């Protein structure tokens, strides 16, 4: 399961030709992320007994550090988007 999701995110074209259901994998990832986000919101509200829009203020640097340590290569994502736009213009 993890390999299919990783392949779907890294190279969707290759995953498509390898008969991996890319759209389904993407939908599952977004659905699970949404469910976990809702769960975390419910936990925060139950602990604080209130809902605030400023609940995460001050955690920006920690969040970015967690993303980078977790393995997201920020520049690779940016360069991939630039490559896709260039291919659309040329093609």
C-alpha positions in Angstrom: 0.0 0.0 0.0 2.7 2.5 0.9 4.7 1.8 -2.2 1.7 2.4 -4.4 1.0 5.7 -2.7 4.6 6.7 -2.9 4.8 5.8 -6.6 1.5 7.6 -7.3 2.8 10.8 -5.8 6.3 10.7 -7.2 5.6 9.8 -10.8 1.9 9.6 -11.6 2.6 8.8 -15.3 4.8 5.8 -14.5 2.3 4.6 -11.8 -0.5 4.9 -14.4 1.4 2.7 -16.8 2.2 0.2 -14.0 -1.6 -0.1 -13.5 -1.7 1.6 -10.2 -5.0 3.4 -9.6 -3.5 6.9 -9.2 -6.9 8.7 -8.8 -8.0 6.3 -6.2 -4.8 6.5 -4.2 -4.9 10.3 -4.4 -8.5 10.3 -3.2 -7.7 8.0 -0.3 -4.8 10.1 0.8 -6.9 13.3 0.8 -9.8 11.6 2.6 -7.5 10.3 5.4 -5.8 13.7 5.7 -9.2 15.3 6.0 -10.4 12.8 8.6 -7.3 13.3 10.7 -7.6 17.1 10.5 -11.2 16.9 11.7 -10.2 14.6 14.5 -7.4 16.9 15.6 -9.8 19.8 15.6 -12.3 17.8 17.7 -9.5 16.9 20.2 -8.3 20.5 20.5 -11.9 21.7 21.1 -12.5 19.0 23.7 -9.3 19.9 25.6 -9.7 23.7 25.4 -13.5 23.7 25.7 -13.6 26.4 23.0 -12.7 26.9 19.4 -10.3 29.6 18.5 -9.1 30.7 15.1 -5.7 31.5 16.6 -5.1 28.1 18.0 -2.0 27.4 16.0 -0.4 30.8 16.3 3.3 30.5 17.1 3.7 27.0 15.7 4.7 28.0 12.1 8.4 27.3 12.4 7.8 24.0 14.2 5.4 22.9 11.4 7.9 23.8 8.6 10.6 22.0 10.5 8.4 18.9 10.9 7.7 18.9 7.1 11.3 19.2 6.1 12.5 16.6 8.6 9.6 14.3 7.5 11.2 14.2 4.0 9.4 16.7 1.8 11.8 18.1 -0.6 10.4 21.6 -1.1 12.7 22.6 -4.0 11.9 19.4 -5.9 8.2 20.1 -5.7 8.8 23.7 -7.0 11.0 22.5 -9.8 8.5 19.8 -10.8 5.8 22.4 -11.1 8.0 24.6 -13.2 8.8 21.6 -15.5 5.1 20.8 -15.9 4.3 24.4 -16.9 7.2 24.5 -19.4 5.9 21.2 -20.9 2.4 22.7 -21.3 3.8 25.8 -23.0 6.0 23.8 -25.4 3.5 21.0 -26.1 
